[in-house]
């Protein structure tokens, strides 16, 4: 059965519309609850967290109604990062964790990320089965009387998550002496982000993006809009800057000169540092097809392998588990460190980067810039009907473009799993050629619609 609700990272869409309409969220809660109730007769529970979007107030009670109606108890955490939901699902022995978030999207979107009892994102097979169950009649499966689920607020979730994050930081050092800017995107980490840095001893914390109002999440702030981070670092003469996205599972950083450091550079630094300290479980890391060729070349120079997967941090995580790697991530800033967490965690990754800066005793600019990225350009083409990648003319154009680029570069054209977009990515050593091929190919796809 082809999935219609789930994309590359859970469910996402315009809040109060289509898949994110409350009636569909209710059905999802009922279906997911029944899916995880099938094991035995004990009481079952689900952990629910959310970011700071206005629509979270609408979606959360719809989920609660769905889960409790099939007999599942609900623990509500309120605003908390996505990785906290994953961690709490496992720590509290819940059967399921749900994060209400549209990640880096604007406030008018919302979505759902689901985690199994092991704190890992659901498999394609589990998502497909839940979708199938959404269309079933729940009349006979509804709980009655004392079998109805209960819901309660869990007030210590943020404090408990901070302790989990702090425990990943090396015990022989602290953040004393560092002036740090942190941009929490007016999102889920607006409290736990600055507080974690404070408790680890940072000299000064300049916190921006920490005044959520329901509509300003990711608005001119956070990991997808880093101008505010760079400006704050320069204005405050900070040593380093940290930018999270709306649900805090992504990390982008900034050195003391205001230069933005993406996920590929962060992966390179962690791979280098962990290789030196003998903490790499295998001689390599896992990343997606979007990671820059410059990263691959750098790792080759370090005698490390780059394993590529499809786009999506859950695909990275699955490959890491299957092959035994403990470092992986995405250029966009999802950094997965399975020694510490089951999913991408922006705060945990940031602490590992800060530890490397402290150990090396150098400025952030000297530590965070390990390789020269190959020129890479990404353009999006919006579509509303049939996927243009199914057109033979588009497939031929992609092959012709690859021939024009030559064997030293890469072309990746794919459909977004979260939006009606075709993403065209081209990279190669010739910047002018990369730009020409990207623009020509995007224009061809757009004209084919």
C-alpha positions in Angstrom: 0.0 0.0 0.0 1.5 3.4 -1.0 1.7 5.8 1.8 -0.4 9.0 1.5 0.0 10.5 4.9 3.6 9.7 5.9 6.5 11.4 4.1 10.3 11.2 4.5 10.0 12.4 8.1 6.6 11.6 9.6 3.5 13.5 8.6 3.6 17.2 7.6 1.2 19.7 6.0 -0.9 22.8 6.3 -2.4 22.8 9.8 -6.2 22.3 10.0 -6.2 21.0 6.4 -6.1 17.6 4.7 -3.7 15.3 6.5 -3.3 17.7 9.4 -7.0 18.4 9.9 -8.0 17.4 13.4 -10.3 14.6 12.3 -7.4 12.9 10.5 -5.2 13.5 13.5 -7.8 11.8 15.6 -7.9 8.8 13.3 -4.1 8.6 13.3 -4.1 8.6 17.1 -6.7 5.8 17.2 -4.8 3.8 14.5 -1.3 4.2 16.0 -2.8 3.4 19.5 -4.3 0.2 18.2 -1.1 -0.7 16.4 0.9 -0.6 19.6 -1.9 -2.1 21.7 -1.7 -5.5 20.0 1.1 -7.0 22.0 -0.5 -7.9 25.3 -3.2 -6.9 27.8 -1.2 -4.5 30.0 -1.8 -0.7 30.2 -0.1 1.0 27.4 1.1 4.6 27.2 2.2 7.3 24.7 4.5 10.3 25.2 3.4 13.5 23.4 5.6 16.6 23.0 5.2 19.6 20.8 6.9 22.7 19.5 5.5 26.2 19.9 3.1 26.5 16.9 -0.3 27.9 17.5 -1.9 24.9 15.9 -0.4 22.6 18.5 -3.3 23.6 20.8 -5.6 22.1 18.2 -3.7 19.0 17.3 -2.7 17.9 20.8 -6.3 17.3 22.1 -7.2 15.5 18.8 -4.3 13.1 19.4 -5.3 12.7 23.1 -8.8 11.8 22.1 -7.6 9.3 19.6 -5.2 7.5 21.9 -7.4 7.5 25.0 -10.4 6.2 23.0 -8.6 3.0 22.2 -7.4 2.6 25.8 -3.9 4.1 25.7 -2.7 6.4 28.5 -1.2 9.7 27.5 1.7 11.7 29.1 1.8 15.3 27.8 5.2 17.0 27.9 4.3 20.4 26.3 7.0 22.3 24.4 10.1 20.1 24.3 12.6 19.1 21.5 11.9 16.1 19.2 14.9 14.2 20.6 13.5 14.6 24.1 10.3 12.8 23.0 12.5 10.0 21.6 14.5 9.7 24.8 11.5 9.9 27.1 9.6 7.2 25.1 12.4 4.8 25.8 13.2 6.1 29.4 9.6 5.9 30.6 9.0 2.6 28.8 6.2 4.0 26.8 4.9 2.2 23.7 4.9 5.2 21.4 6.2 8.7 21.3 4.7 11.5 19.2 6.2 14.9 18.5 3.8 17.6 17.2 6.0 19.6 14.9 6.7 20.7 11.3 10.4 21.1 12.1 11.9 24.0 10.1 8.7 24.9 8.3 6.8 28.1 9.0 4.1 28.3 11.7 1.1 27.6 9.5 2.3 24.1 8.8 2.4 21.3 11.4 3.2 17.7 11.5 3.7 14.5 13.5 6.9 12.5 14.1 6.3 9.0 15.6 8.8 6.9 17.6 8.5 3.3 18.7 9.2 2.0 22.2 12.9 1.8 21.4 13.0 5.6 20.7 13.5 5.1 17.0 11.4 6.5 14.2 9.0 4.0 12.7 9.8 1.8 9.7 8.1 2.3 6.4 6.2 -1.0 7.1 4.9 0.3 10.4 3.8 3.6 8.9 2.0 1.8 6.0 0.2 -0.4 8.4 -0.9 2.5 10.6 -2.2 4.3 7.5 -4.2 1.2 6.5 -5.7 1.0 10.0 -6.8 4.7 9.7 -9.5 3.5 7.2 -10.9 0.8 9.4 -14.0 0.9 11.5 -13.0 1.5 15.1 -16.5 0.9 16.6 -15.7 -2.6 17.9 -12.1 -1.6 18.9 -13.1 1.4 21.0 -12.4 1.2 24.7 -15.3 1.3 27.1 -15.7 2.2 30.8 -12.6 1.8 32.9 -10.6 0.7 29.8 -10.5 4.2 28.5 -7.1 5.8 28.6 -6.1 8.6 30.9 -4.1 11.8 30.1 -1.9 13.8 32.5 0.7 16.5 32.3 4.3 15.5 32.9 5.8 18.6 34.4 9.5 17.6 34.9 10.2 16.6 31.3 12.3 19.6 30.4 14.5 19.2 33.5 14.9 15.5 32.9 15.9 16.0 29.3 18.5 18.6 30.3 20.1 16.1 32.6 20.2 13.5 29.7 21.9 16.1 27.4 24.4 17.2 30.1 25.4 13.6 30.7 26.8 13.4 27.1 29.3 16.2 27.7 32.8 15.1 28.8 33.2 15.2 32.6 36.8 16.5 32.6 35.9 19.9 30.9 33.2 22.6 31.1 32.1 25.6 29.1 33.8 28.1 31.5 35.2 31.1 29.6 33.0 30.7 26.5 30.7 33.4 25.3 28.0 31.5 23.3 25.1 32.8 21.2 22.2 30.3 20.9 19.3 30.8 18.5 16.4 28.5 19.4 14.2 29.5 16.4 11.4 30.5 18.8 10.8 26.8 18.9 10.8 23.7 21.2 14.2 24.3 22.8 13.6 28.0 23.8 14.0 27.0 27.5 16.1 23.9 27.5 18.8 25.2 25.1 20.1 28.2 27.1 19.5 26.4 30.4 21.7 23.5 29.4 24.6 25.8 28.4 24.2 27.7 31.6 24.3 24.6 33.8 27.5 23.4 32.0 29.3 26.6 33.0 29.3 28.9 30.0 30.7 32.4 30.8 27.9 34.2 29.0 24.9 33.1 27.0 23.2 35.3 24.5 19.9 33.7 23.7 17.9 34.8 20.7 14.8 33.2 19.2 13.5 32.4 22.7 10.2 34.4 22.7 7.7 32.2 21.0 4.2 33.6 20.3 2.7 30.7 18.3 3.4 32.3 14.9 7.1 33.3 15.0 8.7 29.8 15.0 11.5 29.7 12.4 10.6 33.3 11.4 13.9 35.0 10.4 15.7 32.9 12.9 17.0 29.4 13.6 19.1 27.0 11.5 17.3 27.8 8.2 17.8 31.5 8.6 21.2 32.1 10.1 21.6 35.9 9.5 20.4 36.6 13.0 22.9 34.2 14.5 25.9 35.7 12.6 24.9 39.2 13.5 24.5 38.3 17.2 27.9 36.6 17.3 29.6 39.6 15.8 27.7 42.2 17.8 28.5 40.4 21.1 32.0 39.3 20.2 31.0 35.7 21.0 33.3 32.7 20.7 30.8 30.6 18.8 27.1 30.5 17.8 24.6 27.7 17.8 21.4 27.6 15.7 18.6 25.0 16.2 15.5 24.5 14.2 11.9 24.6 15.4 12.0 21.1 17.0 15.7 21.2 17.8 16.8 18.1 16.0 19.0 20.1 13.6 22.2 22.1 14.3 24.0 24.8 12.4 26.9 26.7 13.9 28.8 29.9 13.4 32.4 30.8 14.2 33.6 33.9 15.9 34.0 35.6 12.5 30.3 35.1 11.7 30.9 32.3 9.2 28.1 29.7 9.0 29.1 26.1 9.5 26.8 23.5 8.0 26.2 19.8 8.9 28.8 18.5 6.6 31.6 20.4 8.3 30.2 19.4 11.7 30.3 15.8 10.7 33.8 16.1 9.5 34.9 17.6 12.8 33.2 14.9 14.9 34.6 12.2 12.6 38.1 13.6 13.0 37.9 14.1 16.7 36.3 10.7 17.4 38.9 9.0 15.2 41.7 10.5 17.2 40.1 9.5 20.5 39.3 6.0 19.2 35.5 6.5 19.6 34.5 5.7 16.1 32.8 2.3 16.1 33.9 1.8 12.4 36.2 3.7 10.1 33.6 5.9 8.5 30.3 7.8 8.9 26.9 7.7 7.3 25.4 10.6 5.4 22.9 11.2 2.6 23.2 11.7 -1.1 23.0 15.5 -0.4 26.3 15.7 1.5 29.0 17.6 -0.4 31.7 15.9 -2.4 34.2 17.9 -0.3 33.2 16.0 2.8 33.7 12.7 1.0 37.2 13.7 -0.2 38.1 15.0 3.2 37.1 11.7 4.8 39.1 9.7 2.2 42.2 11.7 3.2 41.5 10.6 6.8 41.1 7.0 5.7 37.5 7.1 6.6 34.6 6.0 4.4 31.4 8.0 3.6 28.3 5.8 3.3 25.5 7.5 1.5 21.7 6.9 2.0 18.5 8.4 0.8 17.5 11.8 2.1 16.0 11.7 5.6 17.7 11.2 9.0 15.7 8.0 9.6 17.4 6.4 6.6 20.7 7.5 8.0 19.8 6.0 11.4 18.6 2.7 9.9 21.9 2.3 8.0 23.9 3.2 11.1 22.1 0.5 13.1 22.4 -2.1 10.3 26.1 -1.6 9.7 27.3 -0.6 13.2 28.3 3.1 12.6 28.0 5.5 15.5 28.3 8.9 13.6 26.0 10.0 10.8 23.9 12.9 9.7 22.8 15.3 7.0 24.2 18.5 5.5 21.1 20.2 6.8 22.3 19.7 10.3 20.7 16.5 11.5 23.6 14.9 13.5 23.1 11.4 14.8 25.4 10.1 17.5 24.0 6.7 18.5 26.3 6.5 21.5 24.0 9.1 23.1 20.7 9.2 21.2 18.4 7.3 18.9 17.7 10.3 16.6 19.2 13.6 15.6 19.7 15.9 18.6 20.9 19.5 18.0 21.9 20.1 21.6 23.9 16.9 22.1 25.7 17.5 18.8 26.5 21.1 19.8 28.0 19.9 23.0 30.3 17.5 21.1 31.4 20.3 18.8 32.1 22.6 21.8 34.1 19.8 23.4 36.3 19.5 20.3 36.9 23.3 20.3 37.8 23.2 24.0 40.1 20.2 23.6 42.0 21.8 20.7 42.4 25.1 22.5 41.8 27.1 19.3 39.2 29.5 18.0 36.1 28.2 16.4 37.2 29.4 13.0 40.4 27.3 13.3 38.5 24.2 14.3 35.3 24.2 12.3 36.5 24.7 8.8 38.1 21.4 7.8 37.6 21.2 4.1 36.7 23.3 1.1 33.2 22.4 -0.2 32.8 21.6 -3.9 30.5 24.2 -5.6 26.9 22.9 -5.0 23.6 24.4 -6.0 20.1 23.4 -5.1 16.9 24.7 -6.7 13.3 23.8 -6.0 10.6 23.5 -8.7 7.0 23.5 -7.3 4.4 21.2 -8.9 0.7 20.6 -8.2 -0.1 17.6 -10.3 1.7 14.6 -11.6 5.3 14.1 -10.5 7.4 15.4 -13.5 10.1 12.9 -12.7 7.8 10.3 -14.3 8.1 12.1 -17.7 10.5 10.5 -20.1 11.5 13.9 -21.4 12.6 14.9 -17.9 14.6 11.7 -17.4 16.4 12.3 -20.8 17.2 15.9 -19.7 18.7 14.7 -16.5 20.9 12.2 -18.4 22.0 14.9 -20.8 22.9 17.2 -18.0 25.0 14.5 -16.3 26.9 14.0 -19.5 27.5 17.8 -19.8 28.7 17.9 -16.2 31.1 15.0 -16.6 32.2 12.3 -14.3 33.7 14.6 -11.7 30.4 15.9 -10.5 27.0 14.8 -9.3 23.4 15.5 -10.2 20.6 14.6 -7.9 16.9 15.3 -8.9 14.3 14.0 -6.4 10.8 14.7 -5.2 10.5 16.2 -1.7 8.9 13.9 0.8 7.3 16.8 2.7 6.3 19.4 0.1 5.1 19.4 -3.6 8.6 20.2 -4.8 11.2 18.7 -7.1 14.6 19.3 -5.7 17.4 19.8 -8.3 20.9 19.5 -6.8 24.1 19.8 -8.9 27.7 19.9 -7.7 31.1 19.9 -9.4 34.4 21.6 -9.4 33.4 24.2 -12.1 31.1 26.7 -10.3 29.9 28.4 -13.5 29.0 25.0 -15.1 27.2 23.9 -11.9 25.1 27.1 -11.9 24.3 26.8 -15.6 23.2 23.1 -15.5 21.2 23.7 -12.3 19.3 26.6 -13.8 18.8 24.9 -17.2 17.5 21.7 -15.7 15.2 23.4 -13.2 13.8 25.5 -16.0 13.2 22.5 -18.2 11.4 20.7 -15.4 9.2 23.7 -14.7 8.4 24.1 -18.4 7.4 20.5 -18.6 4.6 20.9 -16.1 
